[in-house]
Amino acid sequence: MKTYIVEKSEQEFPEEGLTPLAMKKLPAGAIHPSGWLERQMQIALQGLPGQLWKTGAFLQETNGWLNPEKIFIGSWNNTDRPWEEQAYYLRTLVLLAIYTQDEQTLAVVEKYMKKLLESREEDGWFGPQSLKYFHSDDPEEKATMLDLWPGMVMCEAVLSWYEYTKEEVYLDMLHRFFYFCLAIPDEEFIPAKKPGKGFSWLPSIQHPRSCDILPAIYRVIEATGDHALFPLVHRFYRKWHGAASEFMNIHTVNFAQQFAYSTYYSRLAHEKYLHDSACYWYDQHMMVWGTVPRGSFCADENIRKNCTDPRYGMESCTFSELLRSFCYLGEMDMDPVWADRAEDVLFNHYPASYTHDMKKVHYITSSNQVMLDDYLYHNVANSSHMFAYTDTNDRCCLHNAGLAWELYASNMMTSVHDGGICAYLHGPYTAHLTAGQEKVPLKCISETAYPFRDRIRFTLQMEKPCSFPFYIRVPRWCSEPEFFLNGQKVTVGGNNIQGNFFVLEKEWCSNDTIEVYFPSKITVSRNIRNGGITVNKGALSYSLQIREKVNIVVSSRERNNPAKAQWDEKNSAEGDIWTELLPDSDWNYGLLPEEGFIFEELPLPEEYPFYWETPPNIIRAKGRKIPNWTLQDHMCAELQKSPVKSNEKTEDLTLIPMGCARLRLSVFPVIADTPWANEWKKVPEMTLPEERPPIRL
């Protein structure tokens, strides 16, 4: 047996062809979630990700993906007109059906897949005719254009279904579709602008997101060995306009996708500067806008000048897109930093984008977000219903935000290029895969309550002994992990294990076990811009426990009275239903970090893993109210410079994991009695429209 530490895979570019992946995601269906994650999958199944096909306006039997032969001409808001909504939703539903093995959900997926097969044409096209010939909304305008964007998304759903069913017809469908894309005349291939009058903005999305399809093309090339598709990779990449601003792109979803594009392309282009670009753009963007805990950034839908306070959040479906990019980048180099970032976003921010039962979603999720009301004029990039939860509106997040848990489950255990296996994202599961040069079938069982607990037990079961390396990622927050092989402690050599891989290489036998202990300490991180603090322990950061008051309102989209929240008014009889979460306890506290913190482990929730009333852990802290810290624009006013004075009494405060908190205060002012502490100044109730930052930088 030997043990060693690996930072990441250092693979060299080949002279030609695709650079091999350092590790590969297992086929859909090879990993079976268990424990709290299995419960979370059931919550998703019973929530919007699993049930929207029954009620969603874009997912009715009349939609264009189920009626691919029909031509739709009319408003871009025609819910039957086929576009990204159905493809986004199916991308999630396929994986959710596979992981839960729910018969009804599997049947819905199969219905869509059969329609895709029926839509195939001799030239390789599949899918709705209304995307092949996207008609102008102007009845006098006869022009059409080709919209490839929804098909790019649908390719991922089809690949997941192919991995699960192993039916070659789906691989062949994508293979032929890529040749269709190769044959498109240059003037028709992903136009930069909408031709003619009467075209909505929908087909224009394919231009800035043209490289989203690269991972799917690579997977088809690897499955078929067809290198004749290499020119298609170059073709899609050349159509991308590159960085649209000094921060890559001001739009949150565009950034979450685009920062990784050049690195994807480097698999074929073999240029180191392209390979390194994802790290550059991500770090550069986060240096300015990532002033909040655990990998979120301040943008709402678009980043805006001077909007770097934790009250500014992120469009909720951006979390899924970030996770998707992190997982692809992790495959390329086996770099543990992308796994750390994936867990940061998933455990601390993503759960709050939904209600705890995942039956409603909201558009913007922030780190400091103490009131989720149906106000139409919050100080965010969009003036509409941004904070309250819905099960009918916000068309992108409604269909796309549900992907994150499925991506997490898909990438927990991977195969490594040297025949080894890798515990990449940590959680409870059973994985079926092969290992070693002989590709011996094995089953790896991960028993853990991570991230709520700090121990993992891996058990290997196999038909015969086999030699291979077992990679275990050590989170970057853990400096002194402990490992036990069949009950015996294993010596960890080297000083650079934190945030890297610990590797055990030996001849493994059935029922060998590895027990891992990731001890963590309570730490405090500081906000560089204002001196605020966030309390952390292990994979989780913590937020003030704020009691929720649930309020259901009926509200229109009119903005004629922005000074009041809808819950202060008489609700109209007609309109959309929104769920507000209003604070039922005080929130305007600063912390006294010098008083210390006490961690308490509570029973694991049986029903909802991420819920404010039943957190799996708490941290007890001391704090004082800041009376002048009030709401502004129906949001908590921006943080002022710490340390801050407060003459209020010291109180006992309870902090809960951020992922459990939908009403959340996770970046606190620091209270101090020193002479140089600042007086907190009260701000106006509203920011005047002319004082608000413009969307464009």
C-alpha positions in Angstrom: 0.0 0.0 0.0 1.1 3.6 -0.7 -0.4 6.9 0.1 0.3 10.3 -1.5 -1.2 13.7 -2.1 -2.2 15.1 -5.5 -3.1 18.7 -6.1 -4.7 18.2 -9.5 -4.0 16.2 -12.7 -1.2 17.7 -14.7 -2.0 16.4 -18.2 -0.1 17.6 -21.2 -1.8 18.7 -24.4 -1.6 16.0 -27.1 -0.2 17.0 -30.5 -3.6 16.6 -32.1 -7.1 15.4 -31.2 -9.0 16.0 -27.9 -7.1 16.3 -24.6 -8.3 13.4 -22.5 -10.4 14.2 -19.5 -8.6 13.7 -16.2 -11.7 12.1 -14.8 -15.1 11.1 -16.1 -18.5 11.5 -14.7 -20.2 8.1 -14.3 -23.2 7.4 -16.7 -26.6 8.6 -15.5 -28.0 5.9 -13.2 -24.6 4.6 -11.9 -25.0 6.6 -8.7 -27.8 6.1 -6.3 -28.3 8.8 -3.7 -29.1 7.7 -0.1 -29.6 9.3 3.3 -30.5 13.0 3.4 -29.7 13.3 -0.3 -32.3 10.7 -1.2 -34.8 12.6 0.8 -33.8 15.8 -1.0 -34.4 14.1 -4.3 -37.9 13.1 -3.1 -38.6 16.7 -2.1 -37.5 17.8 -5.6 -39.7 15.1 -7.2 -42.7 16.3 -5.3 -41.8 20.0 -5.9 -41.5 22.1 -9.0 -38.6 20.1 -10.5 -40.7 16.9 -10.5 -44.3 18.2 -10.9 -44.1 21.3 -13.1 -45.0 19.2 -16.2 -48.5 18.9 -14.8 -49.2 22.6 -14.3 -46.6 24.7 -16.1 -48.0 26.8 -18.9 -45.0 26.0 -21.2 -45.3 22.3 -20.6 -48.8 21.4 -21.6 -49.6 18.8 -24.2 -49.9 21.5 -26.9 -46.3 22.7 -26.5 -44.1 22.6 -29.6 -41.6 20.0 -28.3 -44.5 17.5 -28.1 -45.9 18.7 -31.4 -42.7 19.2 -33.4 -44.5 19.4 -36.8 -46.5 22.5 -35.9 -45.4 25.9 -36.9 -45.9 28.6 -34.3 -46.3 32.2 -35.4 -47.2 34.9 -32.9 -46.1 36.5 -29.7 -42.8 35.4 -28.2 -44.8 34.9 -25.0 -46.9 32.2 -26.6 -46.4 29.4 -24.1 -46.9 26.7 -26.7 -44.1 28.1 -28.9 -41.1 25.8 -28.4 -38.0 27.3 -26.9 -35.6 26.8 -24.0 -38.2 26.4 -21.2 -39.1 22.8 -22.2 -35.5 21.9 -22.9 -34.3 23.3 -19.6 -37.0 21.5 -17.7 -36.4 18.2 -19.5 -32.7 18.4 -18.8 -33.6 18.3 -15.1 -36.5 15.9 -15.3 -34.4 13.2 -17.0 -31.9 13.1 -14.2 -34.5 13.4 -11.5 -36.5 10.5 -13.0 -33.3 8.4 -13.2 -32.3 9.1 -9.6 -35.7 8.6 -8.0 -36.8 5.8 -10.4 -40.3 7.2 -10.3 -42.4 5.4 -12.9 -44.6 8.3 -13.7 -41.7 10.7 -14.2 -39.8 8.2 -16.3 -42.9 7.8 -18.5 -43.1 11.6 -19.0 -39.4 11.7 -20.1 -39.9 8.7 -22.4 -42.8 10.5 -24.1 -40.6 13.5 -24.9 -37.8 11.3 -26.1 -40.1 9.4 -28.4 -41.3 12.6 -29.9 -37.7 13.7 -30.5 -37.1 10.4 -32.4 -40.2 10.9 -34.4 -39.1 14.4 -35.4 -35.9 13.3 -37.0 -35.3 14.4 -40.6 -33.1 13.2 -43.4 -30.8 16.2 -43.1 -30.1 15.4 -39.4 -32.5 17.9 -37.8 -34.5 16.8 -34.8 -37.0 18.8 -32.8 -39.7 21.4 -33.5 -40.1 22.9 -37.0 -40.6 26.3 -35.3 -37.0 26.3 -34.3 -35.7 25.2 -37.7 -37.8 27.9 -39.2 -38.3 30.6 -36.5 -40.9 32.9 -38.0 -41.2 36.6 -37.6 -44.0 37.8 -35.4 -44.9 40.3 -38.1 -47.5 38.8 -40.4 -46.1 40.8 -43.3 -42.5 39.7 -42.7 -41.9 36.3 -44.4 -38.4 35.7 -43.3 -37.4 32.9 -41.0 -34.2 32.0 -39.1 -32.7 28.9 -37.5 -32.6 28.9 -33.7 -30.1 26.3 -32.4 -30.1 27.4 -28.7 -32.9 25.2 -27.4 -31.5 22.2 -29.2 -28.1 22.8 -27.5 -29.9 22.4 -24.1 -31.9 19.4 -25.3 -28.7 17.6 -26.3 -27.8 17.3 -22.6 -31.2 15.8 -21.8 -30.8 13.3 -24.7 -27.2 12.3 -23.6 -28.4 11.6 -20.0 -31.2 9.4 -21.4 -28.8 7.6 -23.7 -26.4 6.9 -20.8 -29.3 5.5 -18.8 -31.0 3.4 -21.5 -27.9 2.6 -23.6 -30.1 2.8 -26.7 -27.8 3.8 -29.6 -30.6 5.5 -31.5 -30.3 8.5 -29.2 -26.5 8.8 -29.8 -27.1 8.4 -33.5 -29.7 11.2 -33.4 -27.2 13.6 -31.8 -24.4 12.4 -34.2 -26.6 13.2 -37.2 -27.8 16.5 -35.7 -24.2 17.7 -35.4 -23.6 17.0 -39.1 -26.7 19.1 -39.8 -25.0 21.9 -37.9 -21.9 21.4 -40.0 -23.9 21.8 -43.2 -25.7 25.0 -42.2 -24.6 27.9 -44.6 -22.4 30.5 -42.9 -25.0 33.3 -43.3 -27.6 31.2 -41.4 -25.4 29.7 -38.7 -26.0 31.5 -35.4 -26.5 35.0 -36.7 -25.2 37.8 -34.5 -28.3 39.9 -35.0 -32.0 39.3 -35.7 -32.7 39.7 -39.4 -35.7 41.7 -40.6 -38.5 43.2 -38.6 -40.8 41.4 -36.3 -38.3 39.0 -34.7 -38.4 38.6 -31.0 -35.2 38.4 -28.9 -35.5 34.6 -28.5 -33.2 33.5 -31.4 -30.6 36.1 -30.4 -29.7 34.0 -27.3 -27.9 31.4 -29.4 -25.1 33.8 -30.2 -23.7 34.7 -26.7 -24.3 31.1 -25.6 -23.0 29.3 -28.7 -20.3 27.3 -26.8 -22.7 25.7 -24.3 -22.9 22.8 -26.8 -19.1 22.0 -26.8 -19.3 19.5 -23.9 -22.1 17.6 -25.7 -20.1 17.5 -29.0 -17.1 16.2 -27.2 -19.1 13.4 -25.6 -20.5 12.4 -29.0 -17.0 12.4 -30.5 -15.6 10.3 -27.6 -18.6 7.8 -27.9 -18.3 7.5 -31.7 -14.6 8.2 -32.4 -15.7 10.5 -35.2 -13.0 13.2 -35.5 -14.7 14.7 -38.5 -16.8 16.6 -36.0 -13.7 18.6 -34.8 -14.5 21.5 -37.3 -17.9 21.9 -35.7 -16.2 22.7 -32.3 -14.2 25.4 -34.1 -17.3 26.7 -35.8 -19.3 27.1 -32.6 -16.4 28.7 -30.8 -15.8 31.2 -33.5 -19.4 32.3 -33.3 -19.0 33.3 -29.7 -18.3 37.0 -29.3 -15.9 36.5 -26.4 -15.9 38.8 -23.3 -18.7 41.4 -23.5 -17.3 43.5 -20.7 -14.3 43.7 -18.4 -16.1 41.2 -16.2 -16.7 38.8 -19.1 -20.5 39.5 -19.0 -22.6 41.5 -16.7 -25.6 39.0 -16.9 -25.4 36.4 -14.2 -26.4 33.4 -16.3 -24.3 34.4 -19.2 -21.3 34.8 -16.9 -21.9 31.4 -15.2 -21.8 29.8 -18.7 -19.2 31.9 -20.5 -16.3 32.1 -18.1 -15.6 28.4 -18.9 -16.0 28.5 -22.7 -12.4 29.1 -23.7 -11.2 26.4 -21.3 -13.7 23.9 -22.9 -12.4 24.9 -26.3 -8.8 24.3 -25.2 -9.4 20.5 -25.2 -9.2 20.8 -29.0 -7.3 24.1 -29.5 -4.4 23.1 -27.2 -3.6 26.6 -26.2 -2.5 27.1 -22.6 -3.9 30.6 -22.4 -7.3 29.3 -23.4 -7.0 26.5 -20.8 -6.2 29.0 -18.1 -8.9 31.5 -19.0 -11.7 30.0 -16.7 -9.6 30.6 -13.6 -8.7 34.1 -14.8 -12.3 35.2 -15.6 -13.8 33.6 -12.5 -11.2 35.1 -10.1 -11.3 38.5 -11.8 -15.1 38.6 -11.5 -15.3 37.4 -8.0 -12.6 39.8 -6.8 -15.0 42.7 -7.4 -18.5 41.2 -7.1 -17.9 38.1 -4.9 -18.1 40.1 -1.7 -20.5 37.6 -0.1 -20.0 34.2 1.4 -19.4 30.9 -0.4 -19.3 31.6 -4.1 -22.3 33.8 -4.8 -21.8 37.3 -6.2 -23.7 40.5 -6.2 -25.6 40.9 -9.4 -29.3 40.4 -9.2 -29.7 39.7 -12.9 -26.9 42.0 -14.0 -24.0 43.4 -12.1 -24.2 47.2 -11.5 -21.7 49.8 -10.5 -21.2 50.1 -6.7 -23.7 47.3 -6.0 -21.4 45.0 -4.0 -23.3 44.8 -0.7 -24.6 41.4 0.5 -28.2 42.6 0.0 -27.6 42.2 -3.7 -28.0 38.7 -4.8 -28.1 36.5 -7.9 -30.7 35.2 -10.3 -31.6 31.8 -8.8 -31.0 29.7 -11.9 -27.4 31.0 -12.0 -26.6 28.6 -9.1 -27.4 25.6 -11.4 -25.4 27.1 -14.3 -22.4 27.7 -12.0 -22.6 24.2 -10.7 -22.7 22.8 -14.3 -19.6 24.8 -15.3 -17.8 23.7 -12.1 -18.5 20.0 -12.9 -17.3 20.2 -16.5 -14.1 22.1 -15.5 -13.5 19.5 -12.7 -13.6 16.7 -15.3 -11.0 18.4 -17.4 -8.2 18.7 -14.9 -9.5 17.0 -11.8 -8.9 20.3 -10.0 -10.4 20.1 -6.5 -11.0 23.9 -6.4 -14.1 23.4 -8.6 -15.5 20.8 -6.2 -15.0 23.2 -3.3 -16.8 25.9 -5.2 -19.6 23.6 -6.2 -20.3 22.6 -2.6 -20.1 26.2 -1.5 -22.9 27.3 -3.8 -25.0 24.1 -3.4 -25.0 23.9 0.4 -25.2 27.5 1.3 -27.1 29.4 -1.4 -29.0 27.1 -3.7 -31.6 25.7 -1.1 -32.8 29.3 -0.5 -33.8 29.8 -4.1 -36.8 27.5 -3.4 -39.2 27.2 -0.5 -38.1 24.4 1.8 -40.5 22.0 0.0 -39.3 23.1 -3.4 -42.8 23.9 -4.5 -42.1 27.5 -5.3 -39.0 29.4 -6.5 -38.0 33.0 -6.5 -35.9 35.1 -8.9 -33.2 36.6 -6.7 -31.4 35.0 -3.8 -29.2 37.2 -1.6 -26.9 36.6 1.3 -28.6 39.4 3.4 -32.2 39.1 2.5 -34.4 39.7 5.5 -37.8 40.2 3.8 -39.1 38.3 0.8 -42.2 40.4 0.0 -44.1 41.0 -3.2 -42.8 44.5 -3.7 -42.4 45.6 -7.3 -39.6 48.1 -6.8 -36.7 46.6 -4.9 -33.4 48.2 -5.6 -32.4 45.4 -8.1 -31.7 45.3 -11.8 -35.3 44.4 -12.7 -38.4 46.1 -11.4 -40.9 43.3 -10.9 -41.6 40.4 -8.6 -38.1 39.5 -7.6 -38.2 38.3 -4.0 -41.5 36.6 -3.4 -41.9 32.9 -4.3 -44.0 31.6 -7.3 -44.9 28.4 -9.0 -46.2 30.0 -12.2 -43.9 33.0 -13.1 -40.2 33.7 -13.7 -40.0 31.5 -16.8 -36.2 30.9 -16.8 -35.8 30.1 -13.1 -39.1 28.1 -13.0 -37.7 25.7 -15.6 -33.9 25.8 -15.1 -33.3 26.3 -11.4 -34.0 22.7 -10.5 -30.9 21.1 -12.0 -28.5 21.6 -9.1 -29.2 18.6 -6.9 -29.1 16.3 -9.9 -25.7 17.6 -11.0 -24.4 17.2 -7.5 -25.5 13.5 -7.4 -24.0 12.9 -10.9 -20.5 14.0 -9.9 -20.0 12.7 -6.4 -18.0 9.6 -7.5 -16.0 9.6 -10.8 -13.6 7.4 -12.7 -10.0 8.6 -13.1 -7.8 8.4 -16.2 -5.3 6.1 -14.5 -7.9 3.5 -13.6 -8.6 4.9 -10.2 -11.8 6.2 -8.6 -12.4 9.6 -7.0 -14.7 10.7 -4.2 -15.1 14.2 -5.7 -18.2 15.7 -4.3 -19.1 14.4 -0.8 -22.4 13.0 0.3 -24.4 9.8 0.8 -24.7 7.4 -2.1 -23.9 4.1 -3.7 -21.9 4.2 -6.9 -21.5 1.4 -9.5 -18.3 1.6 -11.6 -15.2 -0.2 -12.7 -11.6 0.3 -11.6 -8.1 -0.8 -12.3 -6.5 -1.8 -15.6 -8.8 -4.8 -15.8 -11.9 -2.6 -15.3 -13.1 -4.8 -12.4 -16.8 -4.0 -11.5 -17.1 -2.6 -8.0 -19.6 -0.9 -5.8 -18.6 2.0 -3.5 -20.9 2.9 -0.7 -20.6 6.3 0.9 -22.3 6.5 4.3 -22.3 10.1 5.7 -24.4 13.0 6.7 -21.9 15.4 5.1 -22.0 18.5 5.0 -24.0 18.5 8.3 -21.5 16.0 9.8 -17.8 15.6 9.4 -17.3 11.8 8.9 -17.6 9.6 5.8 -17.3 5.8 5.6 -16.5 4.3 2.3 -17.1 0.6 1.7 -15.9 -1.2 -1.4 -17.5 -4.3 -2.7 -16.1 -6.2 -5.7 -16.0 -9.6 -7.4 -12.2 -10.1 -7.0 -9.2 -8.2 -5.6 -8.0 -5.3 -7.7 -5.3 -2.7 -7.6 -6.1 1.0 -8.2 -5.7 4.4 -6.6 -8.6 5.8 -4.5 -8.6 9.6 -4.6 -10.4 11.4 -1.8 -10.8 15.2 -2.0 -10.0 17.0 1.1 -12.0 20.2 1.4 -10.0 23.4 1.4 -11.3 24.3 4.9 -9.9 21.1 6.5 -6.2 21.2 7.5 -5.9 18.0 9.6 -8.0 15.2 8.1 -7.8 11.7 9.4 -8.1 8.5 7.4 -8.6 4.9 8.7 -8.2 1.8 6.5 -10.1 -1.1 7.8 -10.1 0.5 11.2 -6.3 1.3 11.3 -5.2 4.9 11.1 -3.3 5.8 8.0 -0.4 8.2 8.1 -0.8 11.3 6.0 2.5 12.4 4.5 3.2 15.9 3.3 2.0 19.4 4.3 -0.2 20.3 1.4 -3.2 18.1 1.9 -5.6 20.9 2.5 -7.8 21.4 -0.5 -6.1 18.6 -2.5 -6.5 14.8 -3.0 -5.4 12.2 -0.5 -4.7 9.0 -2.5 -4.6 5.4 -1.2 -3.2 3.0 -3.7 -3.3 -0.8 -2.9 -4.8 -4.1 -3.9 -8.4 -3.7 -2.7 -10.6 -6.5 -1.5 -14.3 -6.7 -1.1 -15.6 -5.0 2.1 -12.5 -2.9 2.5 -13.4 0.3 4.3 -12.0 3.8 4.5 -13.2 6.1 7.2 -12.6 9.8 6.8 -12.8 12.5 9.4 -12.8 16.1 8.3 -12.5 18.1 11.5 -13.6 21.7 11.3 -13.4 24.8 13.5 -15.5 27.8 13.8 -13.9 30.6 11.7 -14.9 34.2 11.0 -14.3 35.7 7.6 -14.3 39.4 7.0 -15.9 41.4 4.2 -13.0 43.5 2.8 -15.3 46.4 1.7 -17.1 47.0 5.0 -15.5 44.9 7.7 -18.7 42.8 8.2 -18.2 39.2 9.3 -19.5 35.8 8.4 -19.4 32.8 10.7 -18.3 29.5 9.2 -17.8 25.9 10.2 -16.7 23.3 7.7 -18.7 23.3 4.5 -21.3 25.6 5.9 -21.6 29.3 6.6 -24.2 30.5 9.1 -27.1 33.0 9.1 -29.2 34.6 11.8 -32.2 32.5 12.6 -35.2 34.7 11.6 -38.7 33.4 12.2 -40.8 33.3 9.1 -44.3 34.6 8.6 -45.8 33.1 5.5 -48.2 35.4 3.6 -50.0 34.5 0.4 -50.9 37.4 -1.9 -52.6 38.0 -5.2 -50.8 40.6 -7.2 -50.6 42.1 -10.7 -47.5 43.2 -12.5 -48.4 46.8 -12.3 -45.9 49.2 -10.7 -48.1 52.2 -10.1 -47.6 52.3 -6.4 -44.0 51.3 -5.7 -43.8 52.9 -2.3 -45.8 50.2 -0.6 -45.5 46.4 -0.5 -48.4 44.4 -1.7 -48.9 42.9 1.7 -49.8 46.4 3.0 -52.5 46.8 0.5 -55.9 45.2 -0.2 -55.3 42.4 -2.6 -57.0 42.4 -5.9 -59.3 39.6 -6.9 -57.4 38.8 -10.0 -53.7 38.3 -10.6 -50.8 35.9 -9.9 -50.4 34.1 -6.5 -47.2 34.9 -4.7 -45.8 33.5 -1.4 -44.1 36.1 0.8 -41.9 35.2 3.7 -41.9 38.1 6.2 -39.7 38.4 9.3 -41.5 37.5 12.5 -38.5 38.3 14.7 -35.9 41.1 14.8 -33.0 40.9 12.3 -31.0 44.2 12.7 -28.2 42.8 14.8 -24.5 43.1 14.9 -22.2 40.4 16.4 -19.8 40.6 19.3 -17.1 38.1 18.0 -14.9 38.7 21.0 -17.6 37.0 23.1 -17.0 33.7 21.2 -19.2 31.2 19.5 -20.6 27.8 20.6 -21.4 25.1 18.1 -24.2 22.6 18.8 -25.0 19.5 16.8 -28.8 18.9 16.6 -30.7 15.8 15.4 -30.7 15.4 11.6 -34.0 16.5 10.2 -36.2 13.6 9.1 -38.3 15.6 6.6 -36.6 18.8 5.3 -32.8 18.9 5.4 -32.7 22.7 4.7 -35.4 24.4 6.9 -35.1 27.2 9.4 -37.2 25.5 12.1 -35.2 22.2 12.1 -31.6 23.0 11.4 -29.1 20.1 11.8 -26.6 22.4 13.6 -26.6 25.8 15.2 -24.0 28.2 16.4 -24.8 30.3 19.5 -23.4 33.9 19.4 -23.7 37.2 21.2 -24.9 40.4 19.6 -26.7 43.7 19.9 -29.3 45.4 17.9 -28.5 48.4 15.7 -31.7 50.5 15.9 -30.8 52.7 13.0 -30.3 49.8 10.7 -33.6 49.7 8.9 -35.2 48.6 5.7 -34.5 50.5 2.5 -36.3 49.7 -0.7 -37.9 46.8 1.2 -34.5 45.3 1.6 -32.1 45.6 4.5 -30.1 48.8 4.1 -26.5 48.4 3.0 -23.9 47.5 5.6 -21.9 50.4 7.0 -18.3 50.3 8.1 -17.5 48.1 11.0 -16.8 48.3 13.9 -20.1 49.8 14.9 -21.4 51.3 18.2 -24.5 50.0 19.9 -25.7 50.9 23.3 -28.4 48.2 23.2 -28.3 45.2 25.6 -26.2 42.1 24.7 -28.5 39.3 23.5 -28.1 35.6 22.8 -28.4 34.9 19.1 -28.9 31.6 17.2 -27.2 31.1 13.9 -28.3 28.4 11.5 -26.8 27.1 8.2 -27.3 29.5 5.4 -28.9 26.9 3.3 -31.7 26.5 6.0 -32.4 30.3 6.0 -34.5 31.9 3.3 -34.8 35.0 5.5 -31.1 35.5 6.0 -28.5 37.7 7.5 -25.1 36.1 6.9 -22.8 39.1 6.8 -23.1 40.9 10.1 -21.7 44.3 11.3 -19.2 44.0 14.1 -20.2 45.6 17.4 -17.4 47.2 19.4 -17.2 49.6 22.4 -14.0 51.2 21.2 -13.7 55.0 20.7 -13.1 54.5 16.9 -16.3 52.5 16.4 -18.7 54.1 13.9 -22.1 55.5 14.5 -24.7 53.8 12.3 -26.5 56.4 10.2 -30.2 56.0 9.4 -30.9 56.0 5.7 -34.1 57.1 3.8 -36.8 54.6 3.4 -36.4 54.6 -0.4 -33.7 55.2 -2.9 -34.9 57.5 -5.6 -35.0 56.0 -9.1 -32.6 58.5 -10.4 -30.1 57.6 -7.6 -30.1 53.9 -8.5 -27.2 52.5 -10.5 -27.8 51.8 -14.2 -27.7 48.3 -15.5 -24.9 49.0 -17.9 -21.4 49.5 -16.4 
